[in-house]
Amino acid sequence: MSARQTGDTTYQRDNARTQLFGTMTDRKVHRDDDSSSPYGKGPRFDYTQSTMAQLESQSDEQMGQMGQRIQALKSLSLRMGDEIRSGNHSLNDLGSTFENTKEKLKGTFNSMMDMAKRSKVSIKTWLIIFALVGVLFFWVWIT
């Protein structure tokens, strides 16, 4: 069902949103004299002392708020940097731990192979024995 049949006007554009510079009457500059110069007198702004003081206090307040936000972002980034450095340190420690573990397992495997060669029992036999013991433990654990 289309929007035209239901009477829905959401497909139409909002005039206030689509007019970038207002209507034609809003864009015309009313001049006191009829000169064609673009540098004619335009709208006058209020530059009184109280208005300037109010604008300056608003500016100071907004600068203070921005300073606080920048401080918060700075402290957040510093804490993130500390966390990243500690994470890198932990990862380095973990890497060295894995390296030590690898060396220990390699030494244990080499010792086991030397033991298997000296005992005149093949490695396949040892694996079958370990598998049977594992199955026995599993059977006891289940029942």
Phi and psi in degrees as GROMACS dihedral restraints (atoms count N, CA, C in turn):
[ dihedral_restraints ]
;  ai    aj    ak    al  type     phi  dphi    fc
    3     4     5     6     1   -87.1    20    10
    4     5     6     7     1   168.9    20    10
    6     7     8     9     1   -71.9    20    10
    7     8     9    10     1   -26.6    20    10
    9    10    11    12     1   -68.8    20    10
   10    11    12    13     1   -34.8    20    10
   12    13    14    15     1   -74.3    20    10
   13    14    15    16     1   -32.3    20    10
   15    16    17    18     1   -88.8    20    10
   16    17    18    19     1   -11.0    20    10
   18    19    20    21     1    83.8    20    10
   19    20    21    22     1    11.6    20    10
   21    22    23    24     1   -75.8    20    10
   22    23    24    25     1   134.4    20    10
   24    25    26    27     1  -109.1    20    10
   25    26    27    28     1    20.5    20    10
   27    28    29    30     1   -70.8    20    10
   28    29    30    31     1   -19.4    20    10
   30    31    32    33     1   -77.0    20    10
   31    32    33    34     1   -17.3    20    10
   33    34    35    36     1   -81.8    20    10
   34    35    36    37     1   148.9    20    10
   36    37    38    39     1   -83.8    20    10
   37    38    39    40     1   147.8    20    10
   39    40    41    42     1   -80.2    20    10
   40    41    42    43     1   123.2    20    10
   42    43    44    45     1   -61.3    20    10
   43    44    45    46     1   -35.5    20    10
   45    46    47    48     1   -67.8    20    10
   46    47    48    49     1   -29.3    20    10
   48    49    50    51     1   -84.8    20    10
   49    50    51    52     1   -31.8    20    10
   51    52    53    54     1   -87.3    20    10
   52    53    54    55     1   -17.3    20    10
   54    55    56    57     1   -89.4    20    10
   55    56    57    58     1   105.4    20    10
   57    58    59    60     1   -69.6    20    10
   58    59    60    61     1   -41.2    20    10
   60    61    62    63     1  -115.9    20    10
   61    62    63    64     1    19.4    20    10
   63    64    65    66     1    86.4    20    10
   64    65    66    67     1  -172.1    20    10
   66    67    68    69     1   -81.6    20    10
   67    68    69    70     1   172.4    20    10
   69    70    71    72     1   -61.9    20    10
   70    71    72    73     1   -37.2    20    10
   72    73    74    75     1   -69.3    20    10
   73    74    75    76     1   -30.4    20    10
   75    76    77    78     1   -71.5    20    10
   76    77    78    79     1   -30.1    20    10
   78    79    80    81     1   -81.3    20    10
   79    80    81    82     1   -20.2    20    10
   81    82    83    84     1   -71.1    20    10
   82    83    84    85     1   133.3    20    10
   84    85    86    87     1   -94.2    20    10
   85    86    87    88     1   123.6    20    10
   87    88    89    90     1   -84.9    20    10
   88    89    90    91     1   118.1    20    10
   90    91    92    93     1  -112.4    20    10
   91    92    93    94     1   149.8    20    10
   93    94    95    96     1   -74.0    20    10
   94    95    96    97     1   -37.9    20    10
   96    97    98    99     1  -103.2    20    10
   97    98    99   100     1   162.9    20    10
   99   100   101   102     1   -97.3    20    10
  100   101   102   103     1    30.4    20    10
  102   103   104   105     1   -73.8    20    10
  103   104   105   106     1   151.2    20    10
  105   106   107   108     1   -94.3    20    10
  106   107   108   109     1    11.0    20    10
  108   109   110   111     1   -74.8    20    10
  109   110   111   112     1   134.9    20    10
  111   112   113   114     1   -73.4    20    10
  112   113   114   115     1    -9.3    20    10
  114   115   116   117     1   -98.0    20    10
  115   116   117   118     1    23.4    20    10
  117   118   119   120     1   -69.2    20    10
  118   119   120   121     1   176.6    20    10
  120   121   122   123     1   -68.2    20    10
  121   122   123   124     1   129.2    20    10
  123   124   125   126     1  -104.8    20    10
  124   125   126   127     1  -161.9    20    10
  126   127   128   129     1   -67.8    20    10
  127   128   129   130     1   145.8    20    10
  129   130   131   132     1   -96.2    20    10
  130   131   132   133     1   140.0    20    10
  132   133   134   135     1  -103.5    20    10
  133   134   135   136     1   153.0    20    10
  135   136   137   138     1   -87.8    20    10
  136   137   138   139     1   108.6    20    10
  138   139   140   141     1  -108.8    20    10
  139   140   141   142     1    40.4    20    10
  141   142   143   144     1   -74.7    20    10
  142   143   144   145     1   163.4    20    10
  144   145   146   147     1   -62.6    20    10
  145   146   147   148     1   -39.5    20    10
  147   148   149   150     1   -68.6    20    10
  148   149   150   151     1   -38.8    20    10
  150   151   152   153     1   -66.2    20    10
  151   152   153   154     1   -43.6    20    10
  153   154   155   156     1   -63.8    20    10
  154   155   156   157     1   -39.9    20    10
  156   157   158   159     1   -65.6    20    10
  157   158   159   160     1   -40.7    20    10
  159   160   161   162     1   -65.2    20    10
  160   161   162   163     1   -43.9    20    10
  162   163   164   165     1   -63.0    20    10
  163   164   165   166     1   -39.3    20    10
  165   166   167   168     1   -67.9    20    10
  166   167   168   169     1   -38.2    20    10
  168   169   170   171     1   -67.6    20    10
  169   170   171   172     1   -37.2    20    10
  171   172   173   174     1   -64.4    20    10
  172   173   174   175     1   -40.8    20    10
  174   175   176   177     1   -63.6    20    10
  175   176   177   178     1   -43.9    20    10
  177   178   179   180     1   -61.8    20    10
  178   179   180   181     1   -40.9    20    10
  180   181   182   183     1   -64.4    20    10
  181   182   183   184     1   -44.0    20    10
  183   184   185   186     1   -67.2    20    10
  184   185   186   187     1   -35.4    20    10
  186   187   188   189     1   -66.0    20    10
  187   188   189   190     1   -38.3    20    10
  189   190   191   192     1   -63.7    20    10
  190   191   192   193     1   -42.4    20    10
  192   193   194   195     1   -64.0    20    10
  193   194   195   196     1   -42.3    20    10
  195   196   197   198     1   -64.4    20    10
  196   197   198   199     1   -37.8    20    10
  198   199   200   201     1   -62.3    20    10
  199   200   201   202     1   -40.7    20    10
  201   202   203   204     1   -65.1    20    10
  202   203   204   205     1   -41.1    20    10
  204   205   206   207     1   -65.3    20    10
  205   206   207   208     1   -39.8    20    10
  207   208   209   210     1   -65.8    20    10
  208   209   210   211     1   -40.1    20    10
  210   211   212   213     1   -61.7    20    10
  211   212   213   214     1   -42.6    20    10
  213   214   215   216     1   -63.5    20    10
  214   215   216   217     1   -42.1    20    10
  216   217   218   219     1   -66.2    20    10
  217   218   219   220     1   -37.0    20    10
  219   220   221   222     1   -64.9    20    10
  220   221   222   223     1   -45.8    20    10
  222   223   224   225     1   -66.2    20    10
  223   224   225   226     1   -36.5    20    10
  225   226   227   228     1   -63.8    20    10
  226   227   228   229     1   -44.3    20    10
  228   229   230   231     1   -66.8    20    10
  229   230   231   232     1   -35.8    20    10
  231   232   233   234     1   -65.7    20    10
  232   233   234   235     1   -41.2    20    10
  234   235   236   237     1   -65.5    20    10
  235   236   237   238     1   -38.0    20    10
  237   238   239   240     1   -63.7    20    10
  238   239   240   241     1   -40.2    20    10
  240   241   242   243     1   -62.5    20    10
  241   242   243   244     1   -42.0    20    10
  243   244   245   246     1   -62.7    20    10
  244   245   246   247     1   -42.2    20    10
  246   247   248   249     1   -64.5    20    10
  247   248   249   250     1   -40.6    20    10
  249   250   251   252     1   -65.8    20    10
  250   251   252   253     1   -41.9    20    10
  252   253   254   255     1   -63.4    20    10
  253   254   255   256     1   -42.0    20    10
  255   256   257   258     1   -67.9    20    10
  256   257   258   259     1   -34.9    20    10
  258   259   260   261     1   -65.2    20    10
  259   260   261   262     1   -40.5    20    10
  261   262   263   264     1   -63.8    20    10
  262   263   264   265     1   -39.6    20    10
  264   265   266   267     1   -63.7    20    10
  265   266   267   268     1   -43.0    20    10
  267   268   269   270     1   -63.6    20    10
  268   269   270   271     1   -40.7    20    10
  270   271   272   273     1   -65.4    20    10
  271   272   273   274     1   -38.4    20    10
  273   274   275   276     1   -64.0    20    10
  274   275   276   277     1   -42.6    20    10
  276   277   278   279     1   -62.1    20    10
  277   278   279   280     1   -42.0    20    10
  279   280   281   282     1   -63.6    20    10
  280   281   282   283     1   -40.1    20    10
  282   283   284   285     1   -62.7    20    10
  283   284   285   286     1   -43.0    20    10
  285   286   287   288     1   -68.2    20    10
  286   287   288   289     1   -34.8    20    10
  288   289   290   291     1   -64.1    20    10
  289   290   291   292     1   -44.1    20    10
  291   292   293   294     1   -63.6    20    10
  292   293   294   295     1   -37.3    20    10
  294   295   296   297     1   -64.2    20    10
  295   296   297   298     1   -43.0    20    10
  297   298   299   300     1   -64.0    20    10
  298   299   300   301     1   -40.9    20    10
  300   301   302   303     1   -64.3    20    10
  301   302   303   304     1   -40.4    20    10
  303   304   305   306     1   -61.6    20    10
  304   305   306   307     1   -42.6    20    10
  306   307   308   309     1   -64.5    20    10
  307   308   309   310     1   -40.4    20    10
  309   310   311   312     1   -65.3    20    10
  310   311   312   313     1   -43.9    20    10
  312   313   314   315     1   -65.0    20    10
  313   314   315   316     1   -37.8    20    10
  315   316   317   318     1   -63.3    20    10
  316   317   318   319     1   -43.3    20    10
  318   319   320   321     1   -64.7    20    10
  319   320   321   322     1   -40.9    20    10
  321   322   323   324     1   -64.5    20    10
  322   323   324   325     1   -42.1    20    10
  324   325   326   327     1   -64.1    20    10
  325   326   327   328     1   -41.9    20    10
  327   328   329   330     1   -64.4    20    10
  328   329   330   331     1   -39.5    20    10
  330   331   332   333     1   -64.3    20    10
  331   332   333   334     1   -41.3    20    10
  333   334   335   336     1   -64.3    20    10
  334   335   336   337     1   -39.4    20    10
  336   337   338   339     1   -66.5    20    10
  337   338   339   340     1   -39.9    20    10
  339   340   341   342     1   -62.8    20    10
  340   341   342   343     1   -42.8    20    10
  342   343   344   345     1   -62.3    20    10
  343   344   345   346     1   -41.4    20    10
  345   346   347   348     1   -66.1    20    10
  346   347   348   349     1   -37.0    20    10
  348   349   350   351     1   -69.0    20    10
  349   350   351   352     1   -38.1    20    10
  351   352   353   354     1   -77.4    20    10
  352   353   354   355     1   -23.2    20    10
  354   355   356   357     1   -88.2    20    10
  355   356   357   358     1    -1.2    20    10
  357   358   359   360     1    62.9    20    10
  358   359   360   361     1    15.7    20    10
  360   361   362   363     1  -113.0    20    10
  361   362   363   364     1   130.3    20    10
  363   364   365   366     1   -70.0    20    10
  364   365   366   367     1   161.4    20    10
  366   367   368   369     1   -66.3    20    10
  367   368   369   370     1   -30.7    20    10
  369   370   371   372     1   -64.0    20    10
  370   371   372   373     1   -38.1    20    10
  372   373   374   375     1   -64.7    20    10
  373   374   375   376     1   -44.3    20    10
  375   376   377   378     1   -61.3    20    10
  376   377   378   379     1   -40.8    20    10
  378   379   380   381     1   -64.5    20    10
  379   380   381   382     1   -38.2    20    10
  381   382   383   384     1   -66.3    20    10
  382   383   384   385     1   -40.8    20    10
  384   385   386   387     1   -63.2    20    10
  385   386   387   388     1   -46.3    20    10
  387   388   389   390     1   -63.2    20    10
  388   389   390   391     1   -37.6    20    10
  390   391   392   393     1   -65.8    20    10
  391   392   393   394     1   -42.4    20    10
  393   394   395   396     1   -63.7    20    10
  394   395   396   397     1   -41.3    20    10
  396   397   398   399     1   -64.5    20    10
  397   398   399   400     1   -40.5    20    10
  399   400   401   402     1   -62.3    20    10
  400   401   402   403     1   -42.7    20    10
  402   403   404   405     1   -64.7    20    10
  403   404   405   406     1   -40.0    20    10
  405   406   407   408     1   -62.2    20    10
  406   407   408   409     1   -45.3    20    10
  408   409   410   411     1   -62.3    20    10
  409   410   411   412     1   -41.0    20    10
  411   412   413   414     1   -63.5    20    10
  412   413   414   415     1   -41.5    20    10
  414   415   416   417     1   -63.8    20    10
  415   416   417   418     1   -40.4    20    10
  417   418   419   420     1   -68.6    20    10
  418   419   420   421     1   -36.6    20    10
  420   421   422   423     1   -68.0    20    10
  421   422   423   424     1   -37.7    20    10
  423   424   425   426     1   -69.0    20    10
  424   425   426   427     1   -42.5    20    10
